[in-house]
């Protein structure tokens, strides 16, 4: 079993988000789903009252990396403080993931983008460290939204 598993908090749309990610990443799969109890106890937050019997968590895998999502409430949102890096073999792969994941243009910079759920991604070439050793590469990267390898 994987020792560290990212747990992603969604505002009631975790199952929809997992389906979105599985449609983008090849070989992704659902590992497990749990559900809220069919009868909920009193004393719960208002948002929880409508969740009886609905999906609570979805465990899934992308490229061998396990993730867990939880359907919860609006209390917590994603920030750029946490992002997932996708290392791409070439520009075509960068373009593919960028097109599928980037949905908040104002959040784009130097290979970072944000998807429609607010989760941040870094779409970068596999050889980003090598590219960053070239003169002027930092300025090039800072001036880009999506990384364009040919500009380095």
Phi and psi in degrees as a GROMACS rama.xvg file:
@    title "Ramachandran Plot"
@    xaxis  label "Phi"
@    yaxis  label "Psi"
@TYPE xy
-64.5987  132.032  UNK-2
-76.0199  -35.1594  UNK-3
-121.414  122.659  UNK-4
-126.24  119.238  UNK-5
-60.557  135.433  UNK-6
-116.053  119.169  UNK-7
-107.602  124.77  UNK-8
-91.76  121.918  UNK-9
-118.686  152.051  UNK-10
-87.9697  66.2119  UNK-11
81.2404  2.65466  UNK-12
-124.476  32.4069  UNK-13
-61.9694  -43.0254  UNK-14
-64.138  -41.3787  UNK-15
-61.8682  -43.338  UNK-16
-63.5119  -43.3379  UNK-17
-61.3339  -44.1432  UNK-18
-58.9887  -39.4685  UNK-19
-60.6977  -49.3076  UNK-20
-65.7054  -38.6343  UNK-21
-66.5722  -28.933  UNK-22
-73.7594  -20.9459  UNK-23
-93.0003  -46.3611  UNK-24
-94.6074  124.474  UNK-25
-65.5576  148.075  UNK-26
65.6458  13.2461  UNK-27
-70.4649  153.777  UNK-28
-156.171  153.05  UNK-29
-82.9236  133.643  UNK-30
-99.908  -35.5992  UNK-31
-166.763  152.369  UNK-32
-132.504  141.196  UNK-33
-121.058  160.81  UNK-34
-126.31  151.306  UNK-35
-63.1202  151.999  UNK-36
-57.2685  147.473  UNK-37
-67.4759  -26.4048  UNK-38
-118.527  118.313  UNK-39
-94.0325  144.603  UNK-40
-75.181  158.046  UNK-41
-71.5711  162.992  UNK-42
89.1002  7.40817  UNK-43
-84.5635  161.906  UNK-44
-64.1199  153.714  UNK-45
-53.5145  -42.4253  UNK-46
-64.8567  -26.9636  UNK-47
-75.7238  -22.6529  UNK-48
-61.189  -31.7508  UNK-49
-89.5774  7.7737  UNK-50
-100.05  -0.792304  UNK-51
-52.3032  124.38  UNK-52
81.444  -9.72043  UNK-53
-83.5426  168.378  UNK-54
-61.4068  130.218  UNK-55
-96.1062  -54.3464  UNK-56
-133.305  152.627  UNK-57
-130.798  122.179  UNK-58
-97.8117  132.657  UNK-59
-145.477  172.14  UNK-60
-134.889  136.254  UNK-61
-128.46  122.109  UNK-62
50.6216  38.1501  UNK-63
83.2407  -6.97298  UNK-64
-89.7171  123.722  UNK-65
-84.7422  144.078  UNK-66
-135.62  154.565  UNK-67
-126.475  138.435  UNK-68
-115.451  153.049  UNK-69
-130.032  134.997  UNK-70
-86.6419  110.971  UNK-71
-133.57  -142.514  UNK-72
-113.768  -167.555  UNK-73
-84.4568  4.67926  UNK-74
-60.6716  -37.1763  UNK-75
-120.837  141.221  UNK-76
-124.568  156.212  UNK-77
-72.6789  149.024  UNK-78
-130.815  168.677  UNK-79
-69.6289  -6.37196  UNK-80
-63.7481  -20.636  UNK-81
-128.901  130.535  UNK-82
-143.726  162.859  UNK-83
-113.997  126.82  UNK-84
-90.4508  134.063  UNK-85
-114.956  111.414  UNK-86
-87.566  121.491  UNK-87
-108.784  143.383  UNK-88
-75.5617  -25.1132  UNK-89
-160.385  179.641  UNK-90
-64.0137  -35.6667  UNK-91
-59.6608  -41.7105  UNK-92
-69.7274  -39.7019  UNK-93
-57.9904  -48.8687  UNK-94
-59.9436  -41.6231  UNK-95
-60.2093  -54.7847  UNK-96
-66.4165  -36.2389  UNK-97
-62.272  -47.1246  UNK-98
-61.4968  -38.9052  UNK-99
-77.3556  -34.6489  UNK-100
-100.002  -32.3548  UNK-101
-75.3804  117.833  UNK-102
-136.435  5.63784  UNK-103
-130.31  81.6385  UNK-104
-52.0581  -35.526  UNK-105
-69.3633  -11.4459  UNK-106
-96.2652  0.759703  UNK-107
-83.1133  133.533  UNK-108
-169.345  136.17  UNK-109
43.6036  46.7023  UNK-110
91.1143  -3.85558  UNK-111
-94.5468  139.957  UNK-112
-143.93  167.167  UNK-113
-124.359  136.199  UNK-114
-88.0682  178.983  UNK-115
-67.5634  -9.7682  UNK-116
-98.6792  -2.02511  UNK-117
92.6401  2.30928  UNK-118
-81.4369  134.632  UNK-119
-92.2065  141.451  UNK-120
-129.926  148.038  UNK-121
-112.981  113.484  UNK-122
-102.995  102.064  UNK-123
-132.558  154.673  UNK-124
-71.0065  151.277  UNK-125
-56.7697  -31.2225  UNK-126
-100.115  33.2616  UNK-127
-57.3233  -37.1742  UNK-128
-63.2665  -42.2781  UNK-129
-64.1467  -44.1222  UNK-130
-61.6963  -36.2226  UNK-131
-71.5266  -12.2595  UNK-132
-81.9891  -13.4856  UNK-133
-74.7651  144.928  UNK-134
-57.2689  134.766  UNK-135
78.4715  4.14664  UNK-136
-67.5139  -35.9595  UNK-137
-64.0407  -45.336  UNK-138
-62.7346  -39.2072  UNK-139
-60.5179  -49.8525  UNK-140
-61.2081  -43.0781  UNK-141
-66.0246  -23.3191  UNK-142
-88.0269  -6.00567  UNK-143
-98.9422  155.495  UNK-144
-95.456  -79.5467  UNK-145
-78.8078  137.975  UNK-146
-70.6136  130.213  UNK-147
-116.184  105.739  UNK-148
-56.8672  -38.8526  UNK-149
-64.1909  -15.0309  UNK-150
-84.4378  -2.17816  UNK-151
